[in-house]
Every structure is written in structure tokens, then in C-alpha cells.
Amino acid sequence: MRSIGLIIALPLISLLMSADAFAAEQRLDCVLTDTGEQLASNNGAVSVEFDEGSKALRAQDGSRTYSFNNVSISNIAISGDVDTVSLGIDRSSWGIVWQQYGANKVVTEFGQCKRMKAGD
């Protein structure tokens, strides 16, 4: 009987302790540091949305919207790439690396993200 109680209680405790991990979509507002070489589409601010359950990752850079492929979302990092853009986010500091690939050059920018509350 005790084993059955543990089997039922452990998932419930885990669910309660990590409710944030099961939250649907989360949004980050990020400010990128200028590297001195910007591609035309970069305006220094990027909005990132991710959903851990569906492994969805999207970003808006000015007027451009990206839906990323090869998405990885873990407790440590978030990453993905699409076309000529890739991003990586460190979840412990919310630091971001944003890379844009052009003809024979890569522009890499680093920045800081701020987690937005639901409804913001």
C-alpha cells in the first residue's frame, strides 16, 4: 500500500514543484549589445517566445519574425536556428547569443533578456 502511495504522490509533488516548467508559452524581452557590425534587420531588441511542452521557439527582431527549427529547451538552455539566424539563451542568467549569417560573414551579438509575466 505504501508503494502505491509513493507512486501517486511523487508525480504530484514533482508537478507542483515545477509548475513553472509546465507553463504554456513564456516571453522574454531581450536587449542586444551592438558589435559594431550589424545586419540591416537588427535593431538591438529581440522578443523571444518559447513553449517547453511543444518545443516551440519564436523570435521577433524588429519587423521580422522567426520560427526556429532544431529547437532544444532544457533546464539549462534554449536554442534554435532558422534560415540565417540562430540563438542561444542561458536560463540561469537569461543571457542571449544572437547570430546572423550573411555572405562570408557572421554577426554575433550578446545581450540580456528579461522574463515577462503572463499577460505582459
VEXDREN-2710 file (C-alpha; in Angstrom, 1 decimal):
% VEXDREN-2710
k/r/px/py/pz
1/MET/0.0/0.0/0.0
2/ARG/2.9/2.4/0.8
3/SER/4.4/1.8/-2.7
4/ILE/1.1/2.8/-4.3
5/GLY/1.0/6.0/-2.3
6/LEU/4.5/6.9/-3.4
7/ILE/3.7/6.1/-7.0
8/ILE/0.8/8.6/-6.8
9/ALA/2.5/11.2/-4.6
10/LEU/5.8/11.6/-6.4
11/PRO/4.4/12.8/-9.7
12/LEU/2.1/15.2/-7.9
13/ILE/4.9/16.6/-5.9
14/SER/7.0/17.0/-9.0
15/LEU/4.2/18.7/-10.8
16/LEU/3.7/21.2/-8.0
17/MET/7.4/21.9/-7.6
18/SER/7.9/22.5/-11.3
19/ALA/4.6/24.2/-12.2
20/ASP/6.6/26.9/-14.0
21/ALA/8.2/24.3/-16.2
22/PHE/4.8/23.2/-17.4
23/ALA/3.6/26.8/-18.0
24/ALA/2.5/27.2/-21.6
25/GLU/4.2/29.9/-23.6
26/GLN/6.7/32.2/-21.9
27/ARG/8.1/35.5/-23.2
28/LEU/11.4/37.2/-22.9
29/ASP/12.3/40.7/-23.9
30/CYS/16.0/40.9/-24.8
31/VAL/18.4/43.8/-25.5
32/LEU/21.4/43.0/-27.7
33/THR/24.8/44.7/-27.4
34/ASP/26.0/46.3/-30.6
35/THR/29.0/44.5/-32.0
36/GLY/29.8/47.3/-34.4
37/GLU/28.7/45.3/-37.4
38/GLN/25.0/45.0/-37.7
39/LEU/23.0/43.5/-40.5
40/ALA/20.1/45.7/-41.7
41/SER/17.3/43.8/-39.8
42/ASN/18.8/44.1/-36.3
43/ASN/17.5/47.0/-34.1
44/GLY/19.1/45.9/-30.8
45/ALA/15.9/44.4/-29.3
46/VAL/14.5/40.9/-29.7
47/SER/11.4/39.4/-28.3
48/VAL/11.5/35.7/-27.7
49/GLU/8.6/33.3/-27.1
50/PHE/9.1/29.7/-26.2
51/ASP/6.8/26.8/-25.1
52/GLU/8.6/23.9/-23.4
53/GLY/5.7/21.4/-23.9
54/SER/5.6/21.8/-27.7
55/LYS/9.3/22.7/-28.1
56/ALA/8.2/25.9/-30.0
57/LEU/10.6/28.8/-30.3
58/ARG/9.9/32.1/-32.0
59/ALA/11.5/35.5/-32.0
60/GLN/10.7/38.9/-33.4
61/ASP/13.6/41.2/-34.4
62/GLY/12.1/44.5/-35.5
63/SER/9.6/43.7/-38.2
64/ARG/11.0/40.2/-38.9
65/THR/9.5/37.1/-37.2
66/TYR/11.4/33.8/-36.9
67/SER/10.0/30.4/-36.1
68/PHE/13.0/28.3/-35.2
69/ASN/13.9/24.7/-36.2
70/ASN/16.3/22.3/-34.3
71/VAL/14.8/23.6/-31.1
72/SER/16.3/22.5/-27.8
73/ILE/14.7/23.6/-24.5
74/SER/16.2/22.3/-21.2
75/ASN/16.5/23.5/-17.7
76/ILE/19.9/24.9/-18.7
77/ALA/19.5/26.5/-22.1
78/ILE/17.2/27.3/-25.0
79/SER/18.5/27.2/-28.6
80/GLY/17.3/27.0/-32.2
81/ASP/18.1/28.1/-35.7
82/VAL/16.3/29.1/-38.9
83/ASP/17.5/30.4/-42.3
84/THR/20.3/32.9/-41.5
85/VAL/19.7/33.3/-37.7
86/SER/20.5/31.2/-34.6
87/LEU/20.0/32.0/-31.0
88/GLY/21.0/30.5/-27.7
89/ILE/19.8/31.5/-24.2
90/ASP/21.4/30.6/-20.9
91/ARG/18.4/30.0/-18.5
92/SER/20.5/30.7/-15.3
93/SER/21.3/34.3/-16.3
94/TRP/18.9/34.9/-19.2
95/GLY/21.9/35.9/-21.3
96/ILE/21.4/35.6/-25.1
97/VAL/23.6/35.0/-28.1
98/TRP/22.1/36.1/-31.4
99/GLN/23.9/35.2/-34.7
100/GLN/23.1/36.3/-38.2
101/TYR/24.8/34.7/-41.1
102/GLY/25.5/36.8/-44.2
103/ALA/27.6/36.4/-47.3
104/ASN/31.0/35.4/-46.0
105/LYS/30.4/36.9/-42.5
106/VAL/28.7/36.1/-39.2
107/VAL/27.5/38.9/-36.9
108/THR/27.3/37.8/-33.3
109/GLU/25.6/39.8/-30.6
110/PHE/25.3/39.2/-27.0
111/GLY/22.7/40.6/-24.7
112/GLN/20.4/40.2/-21.7
113/CYS/16.8/39.0/-21.6
114/LYS/14.1/39.8/-19.1
115/ARG/11.4/37.3/-18.4
116/MET/7.9/38.8/-18.9
117/LYS/5.0/37.9/-16.7
118/ALA/1.9/36.3/-18.3
119/GLY/-0.3/38.9/-19.8
120/ASP/2.5/41.5/-20.4
END
